[in-house]
Each structure stands twice: as C-alpha cells, then as structure tokens.
Amino acid sequence: MSSSTSTQDQWYQDAAASQIKGERLVRAELLNGRVAMLGFVIGILTEALTGHGILSQITFGVLGLS
C-alpha cells in the first residue's frame, strides 16, 4: 500500500510541477510581448522626435555617429 501511495504522491508532484512551469512560461511570454511592444513604441516616438528611422537610431548608437 505504501508503494502505491508513494507513486500517487509522485504523480501529483509531477503534475503540479508541470502546471507551474506552464503558467510561468505563459507569464514570461506575456511580459516579453509587452516589453517588445513598448520598445517598438519608444522607437517610433524617437523617430518622430528626431527624424531618424529606427535602423539609423541603432547604427548611430553602435557606430558612435550623430
């Protein structure tokens, strides 16, 4: 009886761990998407204010040009 109880307990632990991992992945992907949207909006606003496109914003930062 003890062996079946231990096996059942392990199954519940594995199922709970799998569910927690899935929920964390969903939350991480939501956060990732929101940060990407925020970065895109900031890039568009910077383009509107400076007149430089997103690509030129990136290359100017890397090359040190202004």
N, C-alpha and C positions, 0 to 999 in steps of 0.2 A: 504494500500500500504506500509505503514511503517513497518508493521509486516512481510510482505514477504521479504522486503529489509533487515531487521534485521536478519531474518532466513537465507537468502542467504549469508549475510556477515559472519554469524557464521559458515556456512558450509565451506566457503573459508578459514576462520581462522583455522578450524579443519583440513582441507585438507593440508594446509601449515604446520601446526604443525606436522602432521603425516609424511609428506615428509621430514621435517628437522630431525625428530627423526630417520627415516630410514637411512638418509645419515650419521648421526653421528654414528649410530651403525656400518655401513659399514666401516667407517674410523677407529673406535675403534678396530674392528676385524682385519683390515689390520695391524694396529700398533701392536696389540697383537701377531699376527703371525710373524711379523718381529722381534720383541723382543725375541720371543721363538727361532727363527732360530739363532739369534745372540748368545743367551745363549748356545745353543747346540754347535755351532762352537767354542765358547770360551772353553767349557768343553772338546771338542775333542782336541783342541790345548794344553790345560793344561795337558791332558792325554799324549800327545805326548812329551811334555817337561819334565814332572815329572815321567812318568811311572806308575802313579796311575790312575786307572779307575775312571769313573765319580762317581760310587757308593762310592768308597773309599774316593774320594775328599769330598763328602757330609758328610760321617760319621766321617772322621778325623776332619772336622770343628766343628761338633756337639759335639764330644767326647773330643776334645782338644788333640788328639793324633797326632804324627808326623811321 
